[in-house]
Amino acid sequence: MAEDTGLERTEPASDRRREEAREKGQVARSRELSTLALLLAAGGGLRFLGSDLADTMSQMMRHGMQLDRALAFDTDLMLLRLKDSSADVLLAFSPLFVLLTLAGIASAIVLNGWMFSFKPLMPDFGRIDPLKGLTRIASWHGVVEMLKAIAKAGLVGSVAAWVLWRDSGALLSIAAQPLGEGMSHLMNLLGTGFLIMAGSMTLVVAIDIPFQLWDHEKKLRMTREEVRKENKETEGDPQVKAHIRSQQREMARRRMMSEIPKADVVVTNPTHYAVALRYQDGAMRAPTVVAKGAHLLAAHIRALAEEHRVPILEAPPLARALYRHAELGDEIPAALYTAVAEVLAYVYQLRRHREDGGPMPSEPELAPLPPGLDPGLDPAQGAA
């Protein structure tokens, strides 16, 4: 029933739909990929920067534990010492913070490329709606996320327990080591543990990324009605477009018909085709087609030519050749120059007869056209 009404989301998302979703910040996200990237960054940072970080922390602890009488009884000096110590801590951990930040950004760019949008930060009170929250939890997507979280916690927890059990002796031995050496050893153990846990997350990420991409594509699917509506918005209503094209054709036809009174001659088939020609000596390189048509349009051209006393000459082969090989507003083909020149010579003689009198010129007997120019079309083909 849903498919019959066009409400089922069966159509793939259009480019416009994807772009709108991207502008809103609705893209495929994998939290597991971000977690993996952060674990790798933290593990690598502690593993390779741990010694320097441990030395810095040791010096800070020694310095922080040294109290003098003035510091003990002056609260201003205590606050100043706290500020200096906090700044030293931030400075010491800044390389690790930068590494974690870059890892978080890189994990987002891997799936979606660079994207920056403020729309996800806009307030949306629907997110705190309890009913919608329960609906999301009870949905199949919520169930999948819950099962995934349980599986991830079990996997990572098991690996973490194994790491602690494996390094239990080393962890206990830290208590017997000097402060600097012990902290350096602890940083190395933590870095190695993070890297091992990150390795266990690789399996989760390998499953989660294809699932998130598939789920995102499913959310972007469109109904047939949405596809039709979008096509209308982007390309225009087909009925409106057809009406516009019809008006454009009508306007072009009116412009064409307005040029017929200025024509020098109309060459006809005699009934199936009509082509109006115009030539201005010195202004045109060759005669130009100002109007042409077949069947009813040809009849209108002949009627308008008779009304404005434009000469009409029956020359079926030439009319067919002009109709087929000369476009409206273009010069006639060079292969038809000779035949059209004979027609224009007759027109000039006829014009002189009308103005000055004298004998009526006889219609010219045109020479055969060059091979291939007369298409010899029947009326049905000409109309097509």
SVG drawing of the C-alpha trace seen along z (x, -y; Angstrom):
<svg xmlns="http://www.w3.org/2000/svg" viewBox="-5 -53 70 65">
<polyline fill="none" stroke="black" stroke-width="0.4" points="0.0,0.0 2.8,-2.4 4.5,-1.7 1.3,-2.4 0.9,-5.8 4.6,-6.7 5.4,-7.1 8.0,-4.3 11.5,-5.6 12.8,-3.4 14.6,-6.0 18.3,-6.8 19.1,-10.3 19.7,-13.0 22.7,-15.2 20.6,-18.1 19.4,-16.0 22.9,-15.1 24.1,-18.7 21.3,-19.9 22.0,-17.2 25.7,-18.1 24.9,-21.8 22.9,-20.8 25.8,-18.7 23.9,-15.4 26.7,-13.1 27.8,-9.6 29.7,-9.5 31.5,-6.7 32.1,-7.2 34.2,-4.1 36.6,-5.5 37.0,-8.7 37.6,-6.5 40.2,-4.5 41.9,-7.6 42.0,-9.1 43.3,-5.8 46.1,-5.6 47.0,-9.3 47.0,-8.9 49.0,-5.7 51.5,-7.0 51.9,-10.2 52.4,-8.5 54.7,-6.0 57.0,-8.5 56.5,-11.6 56.1,-9.8 59.7,-10.1 59.9,-13.8 56.4,-14.3 57.5,-12.2 60.6,-14.3 58.7,-17.5 56.1,-16.2 58.8,-15.1 60.4,-18.5 57.0,-20.1 56.3,-17.8 59.6,-18.6 59.1,-22.3 55.5,-22.1 56.5,-20.2 59.1,-22.8 57.4,-25.1 59.0,-28.0 57.7,-30.1 56.7,-33.1 54.7,-30.9 52.9,-29.1 51.6,-32.4 51.0,-34.5 47.9,-33.5 48.8,-35.7 52.0,-33.8 50.1,-30.5 47.7,-31.6 50.6,-32.8 52.4,-29.4 49.1,-27.6 48.8,-29.7 52.4,-29.0 52.0,-25.3 48.8,-25.1 50.4,-26.9 53.4,-24.5 51.0,-21.5 49.1,-22.8 52.4,-23.6 53.7,-20.1 50.6,-18.4 50.1,-20.7 51.8,-18.4 49.6,-15.6 46.5,-17.8 47.4,-19.0 48.0,-15.4 44.5,-14.3 42.9,-17.3 44.4,-16.5 43.4,-12.9 39.8,-13.9 39.7,-16.2 41.4,-13.6 38.9,-10.9 36.0,-13.2 37.6,-14.2 38.3,-10.5 34.6,-9.8 33.2,-13.1 36.0,-15.3 36.4,-18.9 33.1,-20.3 32.2,-23.3 28.7,-24.1 27.1,-26.1 23.6,-24.5 24.3,-21.5 25.1,-24.1 21.7,-25.8 19.3,-25.1 16.8,-22.3 14.3,-21.7 13.1,-18.5 16.3,-16.8 15.3,-17.1 11.7,-15.9 11.3,-12.8 8.9,-11.1 11.2,-11.5 14.1,-10.3 12.1,-7.1 11.3,-6.6 14.9,-6.8 15.9,-4.4 13.2,-1.9 14.0,-2.1 16.0,0.6 18.8,-1.9 18.9,-2.4 18.9,1.3 21.8,1.7 23.8,-1.1 23.1,0.5 24.3,4.0 27.3,2.4 28.2,0.5 27.9,3.7 30.1,5.6 32.6,2.8 32.7,2.5 33.2,6.2 35.9,6.4 37.9,3.3 37.3,4.3 38.6,7.8 41.7,6.5 42.3,3.9 42.0,6.6 44.5,8.8 46.9,5.9 46.7,5.2 47.2,8.9 50.2,9.1 51.8,5.9 50.8,6.4 54.4,7.2 55.8,4.2 53.1,2.0 53.9,3.2 57.6,2.7 57.1,-1.0 56.6,-1.6 60.2,-0.5 61.7,-2.7 62.8,-6.3 60.2,-8.9 61.6,-10.0 62.3,-6.5 59.0,-5.2 56.9,-7.9 58.7,-7.3 58.1,-3.6 54.4,-4.2 54.0,-6.4 55.5,-3.7 53.2,-1.1 50.2,-3.4 51.1,-4.1 51.6,-0.4 48.3,0.4 46.5,-2.3 48.0,-1.0 46.9,2.6 43.4,1.5 43.3,-0.6 44.3,2.6 41.3,4.4 39.1,1.5 40.1,2.0 37.7,4.9 34.9,2.8 35.7,-0.1 35.9,2.3 32.3,3.3 31.0,-0.1 32.1,-2.2 30.2,-0.2 27.2,-0.1 27.2,-3.9 27.6,-4.6 24.7,-2.2 22.6,-3.7 23.3,-7.2 22.3,-6.3 19.1,-4.7 18.2,-7.9 18.7,-10.0 16.5,-7.8 13.6,-9.6 10.0,-8.7 8.9,-8.9 6.8,-11.9 9.8,-13.7 11.8,-12.9 9.0,-14.3 8.6,-17.4 12.4,-18.0 12.5,-17.6 9.7,-20.1 11.6,-22.6 14.9,-22.2 13.7,-21.7 10.3,-23.3 6.8,-22.0 6.5,-20.0 3.2,-21.6 4.6,-25.1 7.6,-24.3 5.5,-23.0 3.3,-26.2 6.5,-28.3 7.8,-26.4 4.5,-26.8 4.5,-30.6 8.1,-30.8 7.2,-28.9 4.2,-31.2 6.3,-34.3 8.9,-33.0 6.2,-32.2 4.8,-35.8 8.2,-37.2 8.7,-35.1 5.3,-36.0 6.1,-39.7 9.1,-39.3 7.0,-38.0 5.8,-41.5 9.5,-42.4 10.4,-39.3 11.2,-39.5 9.7,-36.2 8.0,-33.1 9.0,-29.8 6.3,-27.1 5.9,-23.3 3.1,-24.5 1.0,-23.4 3.2,-21.4 6.1,-23.9 6.6,-27.6 9.9,-29.5 10.2,-33.3 13.5,-34.8 14.9,-38.3 17.9,-39.9 19.4,-43.4 22.1,-44.2 25.2,-45.5 23.8,-44.7 23.6,-40.9 26.2,-38.5 23.5,-36.1 19.7,-35.7 18.4,-34.9 15.4,-32.7 13.1,-34.9 10.2,-32.4 9.5,-28.8 6.8,-26.3 5.0,-23.1 1.3,-22.3 -0.9,-24.8 2.0,-27.1 2.9,-27.1 -0.7,-28.1 -0.5,-31.0 2.7,-32.1 1.2,-32.1 -1.9,-34.0 0.1,-36.6 2.3,-37.0 -0.7,-37.4 -2.1,-40.0 1.1,-42.1 1.6,-41.5 4.8,-39.5 5.5,-37.4 4.9,-33.7 6.7,-31.3 5.9,-27.6 9.2,-25.7 8.7,-22.4 12.4,-21.1 13.8,-24.4 11.1,-24.8 11.9,-21.3 15.7,-22.0 15.3,-25.3 13.0,-23.9 15.4,-21.0 18.9,-22.7 18.3,-26.3 17.5,-27.3 15.4,-30.2 17.5,-33.4 20.4,-31.8 21.8,-32.4 20.8,-29.9 23.4,-27.1 25.9,-28.1 24.8,-25.2 21.4,-26.9 22.8,-30.3 22.2,-29.8 18.6,-28.7 17.8,-31.5 19.5,-34.0 17.1,-33.0 14.2,-33.4 15.3,-36.9 15.9,-38.0 12.3,-37.0 11.1,-38.9 13.0,-42.1 11.4,-41.9 8.0,-41.4 8.6,-44.4 9.6,-46.6 6.4,-45.5 4.2,-46.5 5.9,-49.9 6.5,-50.8 4.2,-48.6 5.3,-46.7 5.1,-43.0 4.4,-40.5 7.6,-38.4 7.2,-34.7 8.0,-32.4 11.6,-31.0 12.2,-27.4 14.8,-26.6 17.7,-24.3 17.8,-21.0 19.3,-21.2 22.7,-19.6 22.3,-16.0 21.4,-15.4 19.8,-18.8 16.2,-17.9 15.2,-15.5 12.0,-14.5 10.1,-14.2 6.5,-13.3 4.2,-15.6 4.2,-13.3 8.0,-13.3 8.2,-17.0 5.8,-17.7 8.0,-15.6"/>
</svg>
